[in-house]
Each structure stands twice: as structure tokens, then as C-alpha cells.
């Protein structure tokens, strides 16, 4: 059974917005730092944003000011709101849960974001 389930990807025009969601089981979500990564063909998966169990956030420089990560602890869900999307933001976006600084790590199956210019 999938531990992390992403949704919300799709096709959007440059300058548009999307919101990604990642639902997790409660046993994973509550103690975890949650993050989003993205990957394009031929490239390594890269960090996009993270949020700790306490709500502290970190962003890649490339998305600062455009993307917002948030979490709803009641719904065991983490979100990535993406504004002012650029063609270079197109990728498969993966949800990540990290418990105990890498003691346990979980990945979602990915959701594709396509940005047309």
C-alpha cells in the first residue's frame, strides 16, 4: 500500500499556478519533515522545498518567492502551491517524508507538471 500519494499535477501555461498535494498515513506524517523534489529526464532529482513537523520551511533558490509549501496536520497532507510557473519548472514532482534525519525515508510515485511557454 502506498505510503505517500501525490496529486494535482497537470498542464499549465507559463505564468499560471498549480497546487500539488501529498497525502500520507498518519504514522508517517506526524513525525516527518515533508519535502518536494522534482526530476527531469537525464537529471538528478533536485530539492524544491521542505517543511518540518514544527512548520519551518526551506526552499530552493530557484523557487523562492514563487512556491509555498504547507502542511495540514489534521489531514496528514502536505501541499506545494506553485505560482508564476516557468517552463523550467516542468518536471515530475515527488513527495518525500523524512523521519529521524534519514532513519526512515519514504517517496511518493510522482506527479507530472508540464508548463507550456
C-alpha positions in Angstrom: 0.0 0.0 0.0 1.3 3.4 -1.0 2.5 5.4 1.9 2.6 8.8 0.1 0.1 9.7 -2.6 0.6 12.8 -4.7 -2.0 14.6 -6.8 -2.5 17.9 -8.6 -0.1 17.8 -11.4 -1.1 18.7 -14.9 -0.6 21.1 -17.8 -0.4 24.8 -17.2 0.6 27.8 -19.2 3.7 29.8 -18.2 2.8 32.3 -15.5 0.0 30.1 -14.2 -0.4 28.2 -10.9 -0.9 24.7 -9.7 -1.2 23.2 -6.2 0.2 19.8 -5.6 -1.0 17.6 -2.7 0.6 14.7 -0.9 -1.4 12.6 1.4 0.4 10.3 3.9 -0.6 7.9 6.6 -0.7 9.5 10.0 2.0 7.3 11.4 4.4 8.7 8.8 3.2 12.2 8.5 3.1 13.4 12.1 6.8 13.0 12.9 8.1 13.6 9.5 9.8 16.5 7.8 8.0 16.6 4.4 9.5 17.8 1.2 9.0 18.1 -2.5 11.6 17.2 -5.0 11.5 17.2 -8.8 13.2 15.4 -11.6 13.5 15.9 -15.4 14.8 13.3 -17.8 18.6 12.8 -17.6 18.9 14.9 -14.5 19.2 14.1 -10.8 16.3 14.6 -8.6 16.5 18.1 -7.1 15.2 19.6 -3.9 12.4 22.0 -4.2 11.0 22.8 -0.7 10.6 21.2 2.8 8.6 21.8 5.9 9.5 20.3 9.3 6.9 18.8 11.7 7.1 22.2 13.5 6.4 24.2 10.4 9.8 25.6 9.5 10.2 25.8 5.7 13.2 25.8 3.3 13.2 26.5 -0.4 15.5 26.1 -3.3 16.7 29.4 -4.6 15.0 28.7 -7.9 11.5 28.7 -6.4 11.8 31.2 -3.6 9.0 33.7 -3.8 7.0 31.6 -6.2 6.3 28.4 -4.4 4.9 27.8 -1.0 5.0 24.6 1.0 2.5 24.0 3.7 1.1 21.1 5.8 -2.3 20.3 7.2 -1.6 18.1 10.2 -5.3 17.3 10.6 -5.4 15.9 7.0 -1.9 14.3 7.0 -1.3 16.3 3.8 1.5 18.5 2.5 0.9 21.0 -0.3 3.0 22.8 -2.7 1.4 25.9 -4.2 3.3 26.9 -7.3 2.8 30.4 -8.8 4.3 32.1 -11.7 5.3 28.8 -13.3 8.1 28.8 -15.8 8.8 26.2 -18.5 11.9 25.2 -16.5 9.6 24.2 -13.6 8.3 21.3 -15.7 9.2 18.0 -14.1 7.9 15.0 -12.2 7.4 16.2 -8.7 7.9 13.8 -5.8 6.7 13.9 -2.3 9.2 12.9 0.4 8.8 12.1 4.1 11.9 12.0 6.2 11.7 10.7 9.8 14.6 11.0 12.2 17.0 12.7 9.8 17.0 9.9 7.3 16.3 7.0 9.6 13.2 6.4 7.6 12.6 7.9 4.2 9.5 7.5 2.0 8.8 8.6 -1.5 5.6 9.1 -3.5 5.1 7.8 -7.0 5.4 11.3 -8.5 3.1 13.7 -10.3 3.9 15.3 -13.6 3.9 19.1 -14.1 4.0 20.4 -17.6 4.4 24.1 -18.3 3.8 25.4 -21.8 5.5 28.5 -23.0 
